[in-house]
């Protein structure tokens, strides 16, 4: 189904104008909230899979006063999401929506009533509180969504609509209660698309228990979920763990005279960070290396140097525009930080008085973040064909949070002082002789979420205790105490929390003591599950293992006694009736097969009697009749008969009911104690978060031995080899790099120039982060930035050739370079020998030399050495070659001088180019070698 709709720009007079989110296409502009005015373009037509809200509908909604301005903005926001739905079943459902209410329900359709006291009226109230979240409402054994929410659920959760595609009822969709967590995990961990990844879920539960017998069921919001923030309701009462993903921030980007600014807000942690004075390249790198939940672009990005708006354009070099074209984003105006908070609170339904803690660490004395080209070319972030630096740094068993910490450390190198602390920690960890803790790694976001929602079960509380106990253990051990002291600084940088050593230790002691007071740590020795020979052991195991052994018995002695007494009473009732029934049946059958049967689904103990047909033949006064008549058919929780062979008695039912009641009270008491402990620990949340982060950092640095970090402006590395080589296997060529100025590097194809540059880049980065450098010895200065440039590709989306892209990247490098920078350029002006381009390359080399930075510029443009360059410090280096049997071969050794040797033809032969092609190329080369002369606009083509 495809409709032709005119391109419209919709807006309400609610504030200063905003920019469209994705060019001038009409459907995508529906998200330009909250300002909408009507502008019709008669000439432009767009394709849409579903009908969008048009001018007539907006005018009608405004005139009818059924929605206020804010609600209308939410409807338009959802309409944009619906525009992206493609499934035929979803499109049919969308046709039945009515936009006069936030649910999108048409009250004229079947089941569409919103009268007070009706389920959907209650759902509308919840939707009003969380208007931009999918509402899943518990209805008996199902979770149900209606209206707009049902459409999204059908589109992205692979569900079929309730009632099929009938057109006389409201859109409805849902799934069984048991599938909730799996459905949420599927939709929130990675997201099926840009839309589903940005969607949030609000789950409404029914109050369980006796109150459910009433005509009106009570419901409450049990939690929210979105990528990076899983649903945790009910976890306090279960045994299994929750896979908690890395939290995803809301990102806001703005621009000022100081450069670009990127603000990141973490809703789970209630924290934010702000980085300004960034280049366009740096902002794009941040976007590429960060999984975020929502992206907001400030209208300052669309203004030029005169402060006027440029419609559909933003970013100085077009990089940010190109990056955001494929991403979902929204515009916002006002203060780049405080108004971003407003957007975040609106997005997550937070109270207006919620505060966000600033965790920004001053970047004044830190090295600049890695550029996108640098981090991809040395494998800090996954890149096809590039060996992973992280896999080399950490042992295979070290996964999860330690890897994330090291990755972030490399992407955002710390200050010299922090790097020195990390380096000192690596040395201490590599030489300890005492036993060390296991280093329990728990996500800080997971701790905050579980404690805030009071859903930390005994397993998670034990882990928290392990974390703080490991800090205390290291404090009590002289060899390890220094490690904790060294890591106070790095942990402050990672968390934004300033906690001194004494406060940390004191806080850990208090937190550990509170957990130890409540949680049972003795393997359930004092709380064994009830066991009786006559009743299947699985019954008591299932009933009591849900709460026994979680808290210390001293806190639940009364309910423990009640459960034990109820279990004994149940056992007596069952055995008494069982003996009577067996005695009665002996009068009718020689062999009986009566058994005590446990029904796990109904949590009941019944009698299973295969010869039940004898019961119907009993006559009054028959032997055993008085025992058999005690039996009655077993029924489920809804009073339905469950089978012809399952029986119970009134006495057993009463005993079973009393046992369940005692068991429920005991479980409720345990959960109350666990939730109470979570509430108590919230006052120590900063200590716990700081401790967990410190332990993660310690585990990440364990087994690393740092090489010297120096503040001098020279670098010397002995025994350098490609970081992806295994040193123990041997065979690799080691190099010594003694760098006091810029290297102008030449070498044959396959001679090792690129490998050397990548290896130096990785070694320098590890060095300024205080981590292990895979060399024999190293003296590495603290660089304020490390920038690596390799081959550039064209960017058709930005209308730029590969040369334009390369010049744009080199401009960014030149403007950021200082005398304390490391600049690595692999084959400058690659792919051309035009005289003008060679002169540009020479001028860039001259500029870097005059700045006085360290680095390497490799080239195969040998005519560059004939240019009249004003170079004072740069030295010529070459990748060595040797002649064997008349053929030139690389040695992969770094030497002094200039290499003009070529092994091009040997290389193409080795790669399987047909010999006739190679032979013809050699003939052409010899002809050109004899005829090529230097002219005004070109240079010799003889070189590689």
N, C-alpha and C positions, 0 to 999 in steps of 0.2 A: 504494500500500500504506500503510494508516494503522492504527496500533495505539492503543488507549486504554490509557494507563498511569497509575497513581496517582502523585501528586506525592510524591517522596521527597527527603529531605535526607541525603546520604551523607557519612560522614566516618570517618577513622581517627584513633585517639588518638596523634597524632604531635607535638602541640604545642598552643599556645593556640588557641582557636577563631577561625575566620575567618568573614567575612560572605559570603552568596551574591552572585554577580556581577550578576544582573539580576532583581531583585525576588524573588518566591517561586515562580517557575515551576520545576518539577522538572527538566526537561531542562537548562535553563541553569545550574542549581545544581551540575551535575556538575563544573564547573571550580573549585569552592571547595576548592582544594588548599592544604595537604596534610591538612586535618582533616576527617574524615567520620564522622558518627554517623548512626544510622538513625532517622528520624522519618517516620511515614506519615500522610498526610492523606487520610482516607477520602472527604471531601466534594469535594475538588478534582480535576478530571480535565484532562489536557492532551493536545494532539494531537502526535504524533511520526511522522515519515516512516519512521524506522527504529527498531528495538527497542533500547532503552538497556540498559546494564548495571544490573541490579537488585540488591536486597538478597541474594537467594539466591546469585547469581553471585559477589558480593563475599565472602560468607561462605565459599563453596566455595573460592575462590582463596586466601583467608587460611588456611583449614584445610589445604589441600594443600601449602602452602609452596612452590609453584612460582614465586611472585613474592614479592619482599620488599616492604616498605612503599613504598619509593621507586619501584620499578618499577610497582606498582599505581597510584600517583599519576599516572605517565605514561600508563598505559592509560586511566585516567579522563579525562585531558586530551584524548587522542585521541578518546575516545568522544564527548566534547562536540562535536568538529569533525565527527564522522560523523553526529551528530544533524541537522546542517544540510545534509547531502547530499540532493538531490531527484531526480536523474536515475534512471530505472528501472533502468538497467544498473548504476549504483553501488549501489542498494538491494539488488539481487540478489547482488552481490559481498559486501556487508556481511554477508549472511545466512550466508556461508561462513567468516566469521572465527572464530577461537578466541583467547580472551584469556589463555591460559596462557603466552604469551611476548610480547616486545615487538614482534615482527613481526606478531602477530595471525594466525599461520599454524596451520592445523589439520593436525597431523601424520598424521591418518588419511586425508587426501585425497591424490589423485594428485600426485606431485612435492612432497609436503609433508615430506620427510625433513629432520631437523636433525642427522643423525649427523655426527660429526667428519670433516672432510675433504670434506664436501659443500659446494657453493656457498652454500646457504642458511644453513648453520652459520656460515660466514665472514661472511655478511651480518648475522647476528644479533649477532656480536661487534662489528661496526661500529655497529649500531643501539644496542647497550648503551652505547657511548661518546657517541653523539649521539641520545638517545632522543626528542627533540622535533623532529627534522628528517626530511624525506622523503629516503629513501636511494635514490639512483640508482646502480646497479652496472653497470659496463661488462662485457658478455658478448659477446665477438667484435665484430661490427659494430653491436650494439645496446646501449642502456642499458635496464636492466630494474628494475622495482619490484615488490614482492610484498606480499601481505597488506594491512594498513592503508594502506601507502604506495600500493599499486596503486589502492585505492578513491579516494584523494584525487586521484591522477593522472587517473583516468577522469572524475571529477567536474569538475575545473577546467582540465585541459589538452586537453579535447575529443578524448581518445584512446579507442579501442575496446579492451576487454580481450583479452589473448591467449587464444585458444581459444574466443572468443565467450562465451556465457552457460552453458556446460556446468557442471553442478553437482557433478561428481566430482573437480574439480581446484582447487587453491588459486588465489586471485585473483592475476593477473599482468597487468602492462601495461608498455608501453615504446615506444621510438621509435628510429629509426636514429641512429647516432653523428653524422652530418652535421647533424641537426636539433637537437642539444643546445642550442646558444647561442640559437637562435630560440625554442625552447620555454621556456627559462629567462627570456629577455627578456620574452616574452609574459606570463609569470606573475609576474614580480618588479617590472617597471617601474611598473605601476599596480595590478595585482591585479584579478582578475575580481570579487572580493567581499571582504567583511570577513575571511572565513576565509583565502582564498588570499593576501591581502595580508600576513597575519600568519605565513604558513608559511615555513619555511626549507628549503633543499635541501642535502644532503650528497652530493657526487659521488665515487664510488670508481672509479679507473682501473685498467686492467691494465698491468703492466710490459711494454713492447713490446721486441722484439728476439729474439735467439736463445733466450733463456730460455723463450719461449713454446712451443718445441718440447717442453718437458717436460710430463709428465702433469698436474702441479699448477701452475696459473697464479698468479703473485704479484700481489696487488692492494694499493693504497694510497689513502688519502684525498687527493684532488687539490685539494679546495677546497670552499667553502661559498658559498651564494648566498641572498639575500633582498632585498626591495625596498630600494634604496639601497646595496646591496653586491653587485655583479655577480660572476660567475664569471670568473676571470682565468687559469686554468691553460692553458698553451700559448701565451700571448700573446708570450712572449719570442722565439719563433721565427717570428713572422708580421710582415707589413708593415702590416696595417691597424690603425686606431685603435679604441679602445673608448669607446663613449658611456657616460660614468660619471655616474650620476644623483647628485643631492644626497643625502648620507648621512642616514639616518633614525634618530633616537635612540630609546632605550627611555625612556619617561616614567613617573615615579613621583610621585603627588600625596599629600600628607599635610596634617594640620591641627594647629595648636597654639594656645596662648593668644596668640601673636603674629600669627596669621592663617594663611593658606594657604601651603604651600611646594610648589614644583614642581622636581623633580630630573630632569635629562636626561643620559643616558649614551650616548656614541657608541662602539660596539664597535670600529669600524674605527680610530678615532683613539686609542682607549684613554683617553678624556677624559670628564669630567663637569662639569656646572655646576649650581648650586643657587641658587634665588631664593626668599626667604621674605618674610614680612610682606605677602603679596599679598591682595587682595580676591577674592571669588568671581568678580566680573566679570573681573578680570585673569587668573585661571586659565582661565576659559572662553575668553577671547581668545587665550591661549597655545595652547590645544587647537585652536582654529579656524584659527590661522595657522601651525601646525607639522604637517608630515607625519611622523608617528612610526611606528615599526615595532610597538611593543607598549606597552600602557598598563597600569600597575599602580596600584591605589588602596589606600592604607594604611588599616588598620582604624580609625585615629584619626578618619577622616571620618564614621564611623558612630556616634560618641559625642557625647552632648550636653554641656552645660556642667557637668553633675554627673559626667561620666566614664562614664556608663552607656550601653549599646549600644541603638541604635534600629534595629530590624530593617527592612531595606529602605529606610532613609532616610539621606541624607547631604547635606551642604551646608547653609549657613545659609538662603539664600533660594530654594532649589529649582532654581537655575540649573544647578549642576553635575550634579545628579540628572537634569535634563532633557537636558543635553548628553550624558551618558554612557549614557543609555538606548539610543541608536542605535549605540553603539560597543562593540567587543569589549574586555573588560578582565578583569583578575584581581585578587583581593584579596591583600594580604600583611601580615604583622605584624612586630614587632620594630623595630629602628632604621631610620628612613626612608631612610638613605643606605647604611649597610653591608649591610643585608639586601636592599636593592635591587640592590647589587652581586652578592650571592649569586644572586638571580633571574637577573641578566644572564649570569653565568657558566654557570648551569644551562641557560639558554635557548640560548646559543651554543656550549656544550660547551667552555668555556675552562678552563684549569688554575686551580686554587685560588690559586696564587701570582701570578696576573696582577694588575697594579696599574693603577689609573685615575688620570690626572693631573687635578687640579682646575684648571679654566680659568675659574672664577667671578671676575668683576670686581665689586668692591664697588659697591653701588648707593647708597651714602650720599650722594654729591654728584651723582648723575645724575637727570635728569628721569624721571618715571614712564613706563612703557611705555604706548603708545596703547591706549585702550579699543577694544572691538570696534566700537562705533558710530562712533567717530572714524575708524578706519582704513578702514572700509567706505564712509563717506560722502564721503571725499576720494580714493577710488580707490587707496589703498595696496595693498589686496588686491582682486582682481577682484570687482566688484559690478555686477549688471545695472542699466543706466541711469545709472551714475555714471562720468564720464570718468576714465581711468587717469592718476594723477599720475606714475607711473613712465615712461609713454610720453612725457610732456611733458618730463621731466627729462633723458632720455638720447636720443642720436641713434639713428635706426633701425638702424644697423649695429652698435650696441653691444648685445650680447645675452649671455645666459648668466650667468657668474659675476659680472660687474659689476652686473647688474640685481639679482641675489640679495643682493649686499652693500648696495646702496642701499636695497632693501626692508627688510632687517634693521635698517639704520641708522635708518630712519624709524619702524619699529615699536618700536625700543628706543633712543630718542635718547641721545646720549652726554653726558658731563659738559661743563661750560663749557670746561674746559681742552682737552679732546679736540676739541670743536667748533671752537674757535679755531684749532687746528692744521689741521683740515680746511679751514677757511675760508682760512687763509694759503696752503695748498697750491693751492686753486682759483685764487687770485690769481696765484701764480707760474706755474701751468700756462697761464693765459690770456695771459701776457706773455712767454713764452720766445721767443727768437729763434734758438736753436741747434736742431739736429736732435734729435729725441727717439726713443727706442726704439719697437718695435712693441707692446711690453707683451704678452708671451706669457702667456696666462691658462691655468693648469693647476690643476685641483682638488687641494686639499691632501689630501683623502681618497683620491683616485686615486694620488697620489704615495706616500702611506703604504702603501696596499694593494699596489701593484706592487713597491715595494722590500721590503716585509715578506715577500712570497711569492716574491721574486726572479724576477718575471715582467716587469720593465721591458725592453721591446725597444729597439733602437737609436733608434727614432723618439722614444719617450718620454724616453730619456736625453738626446737632443739638445735636447728641449724644456726639460728641467731645466737643461741647460747654458745655454740661451737666457735662462732666468729669472735665474739667478745672474749671467750676463754683463751683463744689463740693469741689475742693481743696481750692478755694477762700472763700467759705462759712465756711469751717473748720478753715481757717486762721483767719477769722473775729470773730469766736466764741471761747472765752477763754478756755472752757472745751475741745474743739476739736482740738485747735491749737497744743496742746502738742502731740496729736496722730500723726499729720503730721510730727512733728519734730522727734518722735520716729521711724517712718517708713522710714525715709530717708535712713538709713543703710540697712534694709531688701530690699528696692527697688533697691538700688545700687547692691546688690548681685544678685537680680533677672534679672536686665537689663544690668549690666556692665557699666551703666552710672553714673558718679560722678557729681551730681548736688546738690548744697547746698540749704538750705531752702529759702533764700532770692531770689536766682536766679529762683527757682521753682515758687514762688509766682509772681514775676515780669513777667516771661514767660507766666504764665497762664493768667494774666491780658491782655497781648498783644494779645495772641491767641483768648481769649474770645471777645476782642474788635473787632478784624478783622472779626470774624464770625458774631457778632452782627451787624456790619456795612452793611453786604450784605444779610444775611438770614432773611426771614420774619418769625417773631415769634408771630404774632397777629391773628392766625387762619384765615387768608385770608379775614379779614374784609375789606381791601382796594382793593381787587382783586376778586370780585364776578364773577362767570361764567355768560356769556350772557344768557338772557332768553327772549323768545318771544312766545306768545301764539300760533301762527300759526305753528311754527317749533317744532318738538319733542325735549324735553329737553335733551334727551340722546345724541343728536348730539353735542350740545355745551358743554355738560359735558365731552364727550369723547375727543373733540378737544382741549379744553382749560385747562382741569384738568391736562394735561401733563406738564404744565409749570406755570400756575397761582398759586400764594401763596407760591412759592419757594424762591423768592428774593424780597426785598423791592421795592415798586412801584416807588420810587424816581429814581431808576436805569433804569427803563424800561418804563417811562411815554410815550415816543414817540410811541413805539410799542404797548403799551396798547391802546392808542388812535386810532391807525391804525386798530387794531383788532375790537374795539368797532364800529368804523365807517363801517368797512367791514361787520360786523354782522348785523348792521342796514340796510345796502344796500341789503344784502341777504334777510333779512326779507321782505323788501319792494318789491323786485322782486318776491319772492315766493307768497306773498299775492295778488299782482296785477295780476299775471298770474292765481293763484288759483281762484280768483273771476271771471276772464274772462272765464275760462274753465267751471266753474259751471254754469255761465249764458248761455254759448253756449249749454251745455248739456241739460238744461231745455227745449230746443226746441224739444228734441228727446225723453226724458224719463221723466216720472212723478217723479220717485224717483231715485236720484243719490246716489252713494256711493263713491264719489271721496275723497281720503285722501292724506295727505302729508306724504310720506313714507321715513324713514331714513334707508339707507343701511349701516350697520356698516362696512362690509367688504370693500366696495368701498369708505367709508367716504363721502357719497353723500346724498343729499336730492332730492327726485323725487316725481312725482305724480303717484299714483296708481289708475287706472281707470278700474274697472271691466267690464263696458259696452263698451270696446274699439272697438267692432265690429261695433258700430254705425259710427265710424269715416270713415269706408270704404264705407258707403252708402251716404256720404254727396255729394250734387250736388252744382255746382256753383250757388251762389246767395241764398242758403238756409239760413234761420235765424240762427245766431250764428256761421256761417261758418268762419267769419273773426277771431273769437276767437279760434276755434278749430284748425285751420290750423297752429297756432303757435306751436303746439305740435310736438315732434319727439321722436322716441324711445330712451330710455336711453341706454348707452353703458358703458362697464367697462373700466379700465385703458388701456386695449389693443385694444379698439375700437370694442369689440364684444357686440352684443345685449344681454341684460340680461333678457329679458322677454317680453311677449306680453302685459302686463298690466302696465308696468313702462314707464313713459314719462317725458320729460323735455322740456325746451325751450332754445333758444340761450341766452336770457336775464338772465335766472336763471343760466345757465352754466357759463356765464361771472362773475356773482356775486359770485357764489360758488368758482370759480377759484381765484378771488381777495381775498376772505376770507381765503382760504387755503394758499395763498401766504403771507398774513399778519400774519396768525397764525404760519407759518413755520419760518418767520423772528423773531417773538417774542420768539418762543421756542429756536431758535438758539442763540438769545441774552442771554436768561436765562442760557443755557448750557455753553455759553462762560463765564458768570460771575461765575458759579459754578466751572468750570475748573480753572479759574483764581484764585479763592479763594483757591483751592487745591494747586495750584502752590505757592501761598503766604505762606500757612501753612507749606510747606515742609521745610522752613527755621527754623521752630519751632518744627520739628518732634521729636527731642530728649525730649523736654519739654512735648509734648503730650504723647509720649510713656511712659515716666517716670510717668506722672500723671495717665494714664490709669492703669499701673501696681500697683501703690500705692493704687488706689481705689479698685482694685481687691483684694489686700492683706487686706485692711481694711474690706471689706465685708467678706472675709474668716475668719477673726479673730473676727468678731462681735459676741457678746453673749458668748464668751469664757472668763473664769476667770482662769488665770494661777496659778499654785501652785509654792511654792518657788523653785528656782533653786540655787544650792550651788556648790561651788568649793571644798568643803571638800571631803574626800575619804570615805564617808559612806552614806548609803541610808536608809531612814526610811519612810515607807508608812503605813498609818493607814487607815483601812477600805477598803482594796483592795478586789475586786471581779472581776470575768471574765468581760472583757470590753464589751462583747456582751450581758450581762445581763442588764435588766432595773432596775435601783436602786429603782425607785418609786414603782415597783410592790412588792418588798420585797421577802422574802423566800430564798435569796442567802446567803451563808456563807461568812462573811467578815473576812479577815485575816490581821494581822499586821506583816510587814516584817521589821525587824531591822537588816540590813546587814552591817557588818564591815569587812567581809572576805568572802572566798568561802564557800558555803553551799554544803555538801554532803548529798543529799536528797534521802530518801527511802520511800516506801509506797506500799500499796496493789494495785492490779489491780482496776482501776476505783476510786482510792483514791483521785485524783485531782492533781497529780504531773504535768501533761502536761498543765492543765488549769492554775495552779499557775505560771508555767514558762512563758507561753504566756502572761498572765496578767502582770507580772513583766516587760517583754520585752516591751509590749505596753506602760505601764506607764513610763518607763525610756525613751523610744523614744519620747513620747509626751513631757516629761519634758525637755530634752535637746533641743527640738525645741521651747520651750517657750509656748506650747499649754496646753489646759485644760487636767488635769489628773483626770479621774473619780474615785476619792477616797475622803475620809474625809479630810485627810491632807497628805502632802508629802514633804520630804526633799530629793531632787534628785541631786546627783553630776553631773557635766558636764563630761560625758564619752567621750573619744576620739574614741571609737567604741563600737557598740552593736552587738554581734554576737550570733545567735541562731542556734543550730544544732538539728535536729530531725531525724526521721527514714530515712535511706538511702535505695535506690533501686538499683538493678544491672543496668549496662549500657552495653548491648550486643554490641552496635555500637563501644564502646571503649574497648571491651573485658575485662570488669571489673566486678567482683562480687560485691555484695552489701557491703561486708566487705572492699574491695579495695576502693570503692567509699567513704565509711565512713572515712577510714584512710586518703584519699586524702583531704577530707573536713576538718578533724581535723588538718591535717598538715597546711592547710591554716590559720586556727584559731590560732594555737599555734604560728606561725611565726609572726602574726599581733598583738598578745596580749601584752599589757603593763599593768602597775599597775593602769592605769586609764581606763581600759576596763571593760565592762560587758560581761561575757561569760556565756551562758546558753546552757547546753548540756542535752538533754532529752534522758535518758536511753543510756548511753555510752556502746558500744559493745553490742547492743541489739541483742537478738536472739541466744546467745551462752553462754556456761559456761566452755569452754575449758580453762585449767589452764593458757596457754600462753596468751590467749586473756585477761583474768582477770588481769594478770600481766601488760599487755600493758595499760589497763584501769587505773590501779593503778599508773603506771608511768606518765600517762597524768595528772591525778589528782595532783600528786606530783609536776609536772612541773608548772601547773597553780597556785598551792599554793605558790611555790617559787617566781613566778613573782609578786604575791601580788594583783592580780585583784579581783574584786568583781564578784560574779556569783553563778550559781547553776550547779552541776553535779548530775543528778538523776540516780539511778541504782537499779536493782533488783539482782545484783550479790553480794549477802551478804558475800561471802567469801573474798571479797575485804577488809573487815575490819580485816581479819586475816593476811594480808600481812604486812611485816616489812617496812611500808612506812615512809619516813622522812617528816612528815607533821607538820607545826608549827602554821598555822593560821586557816585552814579549820575547820569548826564545823559541827557536825552531826545534821541534821534536818529530821523530819519525818512528813508524812501526817497521822493524827491520825485515830484511829479506836476505836470502842466500841463493846461490846458484848451484844446482845439483844436476849433473848430467845435461848441462846446457839449458836447464829450465829454471826459471825464477820461482822460488817458493818462500812463503812467509815464515818468519821465525816467531812472530807474535811477541817480540821483545821490544820494549821502549828504548829508543836510542836518540842520540843527538843528531841534528842535521835535517835534511830534506830528502824525502823519498820520491823519486820520479819513476820508479820501476812499475811495470804493469804486468799483471797476470790475468788480464781480462779474458784472453782467448783460452787459457788453461781452465779458467772458471766456467766458461760457457760449455766447454767440452765435458767437464766433470758433471755439469747439470743436464747433459743429454741432448744438447742442441744438435740437430743433424750435421754430419761432417761436411756435407756440401755447402751448407749455410755458413759454417765456420770458415771453410776454405775461401769462399767468396769474400767474406768479411776481411780476412787477412790480405787478400789481393787489393781490395779497395783501400785498406789502411796504408799499405806500402805506396800506393799511387798518391794518396793524400799527403803522406809524409814527405814526398818529394816536391809537391806543388804548393802546399799551404803556406801562406805568408801573412804576416801581421798587417792589418789595414786599419783605417781610422775607426771603423765601427765594429770590427770583429777581431778575434784572436785566433791563434793556431789551434787546430782541432787534433793535433798530434797526441796530446795527453789523454789520459783516461777520461 
